[in-house]
Every structure is written in C-alpha cells, then in structure tokens.
Amino acid sequence: MPETMNAHAEPDIGIPQAIDPETAFEDYNLERPLSAMVITHGWEKEPHAHRRGQLLLSVKGLITCEVASGLWLVPSQNALWIPPGKVHDMHCVGDVEIYLVFMDASLIGALPQQCCTLAISPLLRELIRAVSHLPPLYDEAGPPAPLIQTMLNELAAAPVERLHLPMPGDMRLRKVADAWAADPADRAGLGTWAQRIGMSERSLSRLVLGETGMSFIRWRQQFQIMQALERLARGVSVQHIAFDLGYESPSAFIAMFRKILGASPSRYLARSEKYLPRTDMPA
C-alpha cells in the first residue's frame, strides 16, 4: 500500500504519502494481492509493463497513456484499467492527484481483459481511496476483505468512457493521424485524404473501419475529442479550442462534443470537478 520511497516528498493533506514515481514499482510489495501508491506531481514513464493489473484513478489532473492499440486519455474523476503484461507509457500533466492500484490475477477475474477508461462514481472513488490507505500488510481475512471486494464489484460495473483514440498499424493511416496532430484545424474530408495518400475513397473508408473500428468521420471526431479534453485540462477556453480544431463556431464544436461524450464541455468539466454522479447528465 502507499509508502514513502522519497524521503523529501511532502504528502498532500488527506491522502496517503506520495512516493517517487521514478523509483516506484508495483513489485515493492508482493506479500499481499493488492498494493497502491499515490502520485502528486507531473511525471512521465517510458514504455513498460507490470505483472499485475493496474488501475490509475485521476482525482486531479490529466493522464495520457499510449498502448499498442491506441492512445488513452484519463481526465479527473476517471480511471484507466490496464490488464497485466500490457506495454504502455504514462504522462501525468500538472498538479495531479493520482491513485495507482496494482492487483494480482486472483482479484481481477471480473474486470475487462483489454485497456479501457472507466467512469468513476463518487462511491467508487472513495472506495479506491480507502483501499489505498490500507497498511502494506493488511489482514487479508479481516475488515479489508469486504472493502476490497466492494471496490472490485463497483469496478466491474463501472461504465466505459469514450476516451480512446485507436491508433492504426497501417503507415498510410499513421500519416493521417500525424498530420492531424501537426494541424488539428485541418478539415480535409475523406476524398481529399484519399488523394493525399494515394487511395480510392472506398479503399480508405474500408481501411479506417478495419483498423480502428470507426468510420473516417468518427475517427477524426475522436481525435478532436482527445485534443479538446487535453486543452480543457490546461484551461483553454471553449472558443479557442473550437477554432484550434477548425470549427467555424463554438456551437458547432459543442454539438460534436455533446454528441460523443453526452455533455457540453462546461458540464463535462463541472461534473468532474464537483464529483457529480454519472447520472447527472444533460438531455
């Protein structure tokens, strides 16, 4: 469970003592099936993998994580689930409060077998925090047992958020994604991109669907959602984000955002910042 690996780190009030992510591994405590740590400052971790399943809860701040299957974005009040053995990198931006929970195979049978971003209810958030406060050698047969099981039950029922950008293996589609990253305002359509990469529209449409599971338009919208959430986390205004992403008006961007995530940008942020239940969504 959380323990200090950096003697100079100052813990935030009300959370377990933070540890140095540069020297921390989930293997530091294998005497219990669950261990946890807390990150309270921005950091980056190059591609690596864990023998245990890993849950990353962002209470404050933004996490980006790249796995072979794509890019995952974890804003505050969401969590990323990474099954054992998945190679991934990690980037935590700014002033953060992130809980990392590592779990043995014996605990994760009901959890997804693939990476996913989970919507975290206020109840589940507090369960994860409570589990993170357990002592390293907690009593497996005592009061921690039902606490951990309740957390696992809530995790298994948590809805999956649409915060994943599939990254295709085909180099022609990688060229498209790289171009979007370089110029997010580029609004070129399917036909233009087919010409740019030397394909027919039909072939490009089929390739995108086969590689990402999305239509070309939906894949581009998902890219824009990821870009928008990262900018929102940095405090950029909705108006600036809309123009940065090539929309003619903020209202057009807000309509797309609401269609994908079920809430306007302001409501989405308010829901996260105020820890509102997942049912508190606009019509």
N, C-alpha and C positions, 0 to 999 in steps of 0.2 A: 504494500500500500504506500501512500505518499511518504517519502522520507527525504532527508536533505543530503544531496550529493555535492552541493556547492556551499561551503561554509559562509560565503559572503552574500548569498542570496537573501533578500528580505521578503518574507511572506506577506501577501495581502491579508488584511484583517478578514477573518471569517472563512478563509479557505485553507486547505492543507498547505504546509510549507512547500514552496516551489523548489524544483530541482533543476540542475543544469542539463538542458537537453543535449548538449554536445557530448556528454559522457554517460547519458542515461539509456538503459536498455530494459526491455521488459524482463530480461533474464535475471535481473538483480534479485528477484525474489521468486523462486520456483517452488517454495515449500508449501504454497497454497495455490489452489486452482485459479485464483484471481489476484491481480495486483494492479496498482494505479499510481499515477503521478499527475502533477499539475504544471502547466506552462503559463507563465505570467508576463512574457515579453516576446517580441517578434523573433523568429528564428527560421532557419532553413535546414533541411536534412536531405542529403543526396539519396539517389535510389537505393533502397534497402528492403529487406523483408523480415518478418517475425515468425517465430514458430507458433505463436499464439494468435488467436483472433484479436483484433484491435478495434476499439470504439473510441472515436475522438468527438467529444462534445464541446462545441464552441458556445460558451456563455457570453463572451465578449470578444469581438474581433472577427477576422475572416481567415479561413484556411483554404488554400488551394492544394490539390493533390493530383498528381498525374500517375495513372496506372496504364498498363499497355492498352486497355480498352478505351481510354479516353481521359478527359480532364474533369475533375470533380471540384465543386465549389461548395464550401460549408460556411454560410453566414451565421451570425449569432442565433442561438436557440435552435440549431440544427446539429445533427451528428453524422459522422461518416463511419460506416461499418466496412472494415477491411478483413476478409477471411484470412486464415493462416497461409503463409507462403506467397502472398501476392506482392510482387516487387512494386514499390511506389516511392515517390519523393514527397516532400512536405514543405509548405511555405506558410508561415503564420505572420500576418501583417499587423504592425502597430501595437497598440495597447490591448493585450489579449488576456483572456482567462479561459484556458482550455484544459479539459479533463481527459486524460488518456487512460483507458481501462483495458487491460490485457486479460484474456480468458482462455483457459485450456479447452481442448476439444470436448471434454466432458460437460461443459456448460453451454455450448453453442449449437446444439443439435437443431433447435427450432429457429435459428437465425438464418438469414439469407446466405446462399453459397457464393454469391457474387458481391462485388463492391456496390454500395448504394448509399445515398444520402437520406437520412431519416428525419422526419418532423418530430420534434421533441415536445411533449406536453409539459406543463408546469410540474405535474406529479412525477413524470419520468425524470425530468431534470433534477428534482430534489432527491430522488432515489439514487441517481448516479452520483450526486454529490455525497450522499450519506455513505454509499459503498466506498467512495474514495477516502472517507475519513476512518475506515476500519484500520485497526493496527495490523502491521505486517503479518503477524502470526495469530490471526483471528481464530476464534473457536469455530471450526467447521460444523460442529454439531450443536452449537449454541444459537443465540439470537441472530447472529449474522446470516444464518442459513435462510430463513424466510425472507429477510431483506433482499438478499441476492436473488432468490427465486422470483420475488415480486418484480424486481428490476428486469430480469430476463423475460418474464411474461409480458411486461409492458413493451419491451424492446421488440419482441416477436410480433406484437400487434401494431407497432408504430407505422404510420403511412410513409410511403416512399415519396420524396420530393423530386421534382423535375429539375435537378441541378447538375446534370451530367451532360457533357459535350462529347459525343462519340468521336474518336479520332481514327480515321480510316488508315488502313495499311497501304492502300494504293497511292503511289507517289504523285499521280496526277491530282488526286483529291487533297493530298497534303499541300500541294501547290496552291489550291484554292483556299484552304484554311490559313496558310501562311500569308496569303495576300489579304485576307480579311483582317488578320492580326495587324498587318502593317498599315492598312487603311480601312478601319471599321465603317467608314462612311460610304464605301463602295457599294452601290445598289445595283450593280450589273445583274441581269437575270440569267436564267438557265441557258438561253440561246447564246448570249454573249460569252458566258463561261465555256460553253461547248466549243465555240470557235477558238477561244484563248488556249485551250488545252488540246485541241485537235481531235474532237469527238463530235458525234452527232448528238442532238438533244436527247433522243431516245436512249442512246447508249449511256450518256452521262446520267440521266434520270435513273436508269436501272442500276448503274454502278453505285450511286449515292445511296439508294434504297438498300442494296445488298450489303454495303459496307457499314452503314450507320443505322439501318432500320427506320430511317426517316426520309421524307421527301426532300428535295433540294431546298424548297422554301422553308420547311420546318427545321431543317438542319441549320440554315442561316439564322432563323429566329432564335434557335437555341444558343448559337454563338453570341448573338446580340444580348440575350438574357444574361449570359455569363459575364460579358463585358459590362453590362449595366449594373449588375449586383456588385462587381468589384469597384466601380466608380461610386455607387451609392455608399459603400462602406467607407470610402475616402471622403465623403461629404460633398461630392459634386452634385450640383442642382439637377433636377429632372430636365429642365430646359436645355442645359448644356449637354447632358447625356443624349437627349433626343437628337440634337444637331450633330454631335460627335458620331452618332451611329447612322447618320444620313437620312433621318426622318424630316419631312417638311414641316412638321409641327409637333409640339409636345403631346398634344391629344392623340395623334396617330401612334406615337411611341407608347403612351399609357394604355391605349386599347390593346396593342400587341402584348404588353407586359401582363395586363389583366387576363387576357385570354390564356396565356401559358401558365401563370402562377396563381390565378384566381383572386388577385387583389391588385389594386393600384400600387405603384412604388411607395407612396406615403403610407398607405395602410399596411403594406408588407413590412416596412421598417417599424411602424408603430407596434405591430403585432409582436415582432421580435423584441423590441426594446422594453415593452411593458409585460412580456411573458404571457400574452393572451393565449387562451386555449385555441387549438386548431379549428374549432367550430366557429370562431369569431371571424367570419369572412364575409365580405360584401357579396351581394347578389350579382 
